[in-house]
Amino acid sequence: MSLCEDYLIGVLAVAEGMVTGEQQEGCLQIQESSPNRRLGEILVERGFVREVEMAHLVKLQSKGGSDAD
């Protein structure tokens, strides 16, 4: 997963109301110091998103959008 894809997962997580912008940014900062880790992994590890929610985000990402309209 590229940095762009990781960023999109974060944006989708915020759009879906799963995390705040601050939580997303904090996880992105963690990822900067550990670039081999995926953002989704960090979000799940920190308890912000459950694995089933992450699967939903990945599905949305593959569609290229958000259900939050």
C-alpha positions in Angstrom: 0.0 0.0 0.0 1.4 3.4 -1.0 1.6 6.5 1.2 -1.2 7.9 -1.0 -3.4 4.9 -0.3 -2.6 5.1 3.4 -3.6 8.7 3.4 -6.9 7.9 1.6 -7.6 5.2 4.3 -7.2 8.0 6.9 -9.4 10.4 5.0 -12.1 7.8 4.6 -11.9 6.9 8.3 -12.5 10.6 9.2 -15.3 10.9 6.6 -17.0 7.8 8.0 -16.8 9.2 11.5 -14.5 6.4 12.7 -11.7 8.7 13.8 -11.0 12.4 14.3 -8.6 14.4 12.2 -6.3 14.6 15.2 -6.3 10.8 15.6 -5.6 10.4 11.9 -2.7 12.9 12.0 -1.3 11.2 15.1 -1.3 7.8 13.4 0.3 9.4 10.3 3.1 10.7 12.5 3.7 7.3 13.9 3.8 5.9 10.4 6.5 8.5 9.4 8.8 6.9 12.0 7.9 3.4 10.9 7.3 3.7 7.1 7.0 -0.1 6.6 3.7 -0.1 8.7 0.4 0.5 7.1 -1.8 3.3 8.5 -4.7 0.9 8.9 -2.6 -1.4 11.1 -1.7 1.6 13.3 -5.4 2.7 13.5 -6.4 -0.8 14.6 -3.5 -1.2 17.0 -4.3 2.0 18.8 -8.0 0.9 19.1 -9.4 3.7 16.9 -10.8 1.3 14.3 -11.8 -2.3 14.5 -10.6 -4.8 11.9 -14.1 -5.2 10.5 -14.3 -1.4 10.1 -10.9 -1.4 8.4 -12.2 -4.0 5.9 -15.1 -1.6 5.2 -12.6 1.3 4.6 -10.5 -0.9 2.2 -13.7 -1.7 0.3 -14.6 2.0 0.1 -11.0 2.8 -1.0 -11.3 0.3 -3.9 -14.5 2.0 -5.0 -12.8 5.4 -4.7 -15.2 7.1 -2.3 -17.2 7.4 0.8 -20.7 6.3 1.9 -20.9 9.4 4.2 -22.8 11.4 1.5 
